[in-house]
Amino acid sequence: MQAQDVDVAILGGGPTGSALALLLARLTAHPERIALLQADSASHYGHTPELDPRVLAVNHGSRVLLESLKAWPQQAALIQTIHVSQRGRLGRTVIRHSDFDVSELGCVVRYGQLHAQLTQAVQRSGVLVLKGASAHVLGQDLSGVSLAQGSLQLRAKLAIHADGMPGAQANRQYSQIALLTRARASLPRAGWAFERFTNEGPLAVLPHPDALGEQSIVWCCTPERAKALQALTREDFSRALTEMFGSRLGTLTVQGPVASVPLGMTLRPHTLDGRCVAIGNAAQTLHPVAGQGLNLGLRDAATLALACRDWLITPEQAPMAALQRFERLRAPDRQLTVRLTDLLSRVFTTKLPLIEHAAGLALLGMDLVPALRAPLARHLLQGLRL
Ligand SMILES: Cc1cc2nc3c(=O)[nH]c(=O)nc-3n(C[C@H](O)[C@H](O)[C@H](O)COP(=O)(O)OP(=O)(O)OC[C@H]3O[C@@H](n4cnc5c(N)ncnc54)[C@H](O)[C@@H]3O)c2cc1C
């Protein structure tokens, strides 16, 4: 059977792969030579995109990118103030949008809505969308990459892994489960997002995009506690949540089902392998603390598109120089964001009072000295820009 010939094959039509397809389509006169291969099956978290329980904090830079791609979801809750605290200790810091001269620090969107907007934009872009079985790279040689999606065979000059899986073996298992749900606050504060560090893991309470006063909850805790919490009635779960979070939003009453996601960090040692390159969660899967995964993945996509701009004009040439440039440019941001989220997810859970106290003091220090707070906040808002 003759293999279908394309310039670029993107494996995985999640947010990162779709954003990359749109960016590349803008840079070529032949968007039909870019193939986006999307599996019909559920994601690695076991949900179809529409029912995915993830609600994502998207930073200012990502919003600008998604708006430029005409893929910004209609429902988005603004984050104007971020309150960071440690349960049972004094340290806390508050980051305000006015500190950075921006109208908002970020927004919260539903994974399903973002996915739907990106999918529609890709359909309008002229990119070749191939839906069906999972896609695989069969091998590569000096002239290209061979791929298969079910019975379909493809030949591409460049293949991009955007399939959300950096490898089967996690570099770190956090022994934490993220419980995801939504809750109504009796004393809502518009535009406020909270990250509360507990000695079992961080608890994020974010404004929910669907309704004012609703909060999106990401509660990271030990597997044992997660199991016990999931066995509770909704009323008892709400009480436990309010007890853990404190009274800053009054009482929290859970509104929907509670989903659970095991947490680990997996870092693909090299994003580049000949004519194949990995971006987004296929390159690195992070702990959700501080909401960095998608933001990092979108920066991967933007940098890769830029690095490939000249190559796309003459795709018969080897893309290696463009890919090496991409890998070099992305390494510092990738390493720093992975290390930062890894540290934040564990530093308050060591059960070593001195370390936890020092971490609390660091939060307090950041609150008192804006010069300490600014670099961390800027990185979390924008990523490392070189
Ligand atoms: C609980 C939780 C909360 C989070 N909160 C935030 C947050 O607030 N902010 C933030 O920035 N990030 C957050 N993240 C991270 C964010 O969800 C991911 O970084 C982001 O979804 C990665 O997008 P992606 O497109 O790379 O991968 P995915 O979203 O995993 O998409 C991959 C796609 O590829 C498809 N696929 C898989 N295998 C194949 C194959 N072989 N062939 C074809 N298609 C395939 C899948 O079906 C899927 O559609 C959170 C993650 C979790 C778990």
Boltz pocket constraint, residues with backbone or C-beta under 6 A from the ligand:
constraints:
  - pocket:
      binder: B
      contacts: [[A, 11], [A, 12], [A, 13], [A, 14], [A, 15], [A, 16], [A, 17], [A, 37], [A, 38], [A, 39], [A, 41], [A, 42], [A, 43], [A, 44], [A, 54], [A, 55], [A, 56], [A, 57], [A, 58], [A, 133], [A, 134], [A, 135], [A, 136], [A, 162], [A, 163], [A, 164], [A, 165], [A, 178], [A, 180], [A, 218], [A, 261], [A, 279], [A, 280], [A, 281], [A, 282], [A, 284], [A, 286], [A, 288], [A, 290], [A, 291], [A, 292], [A, 293], [A, 294], [A, 295], [A, 296], [A, 297]]
      max_distance: 6.0
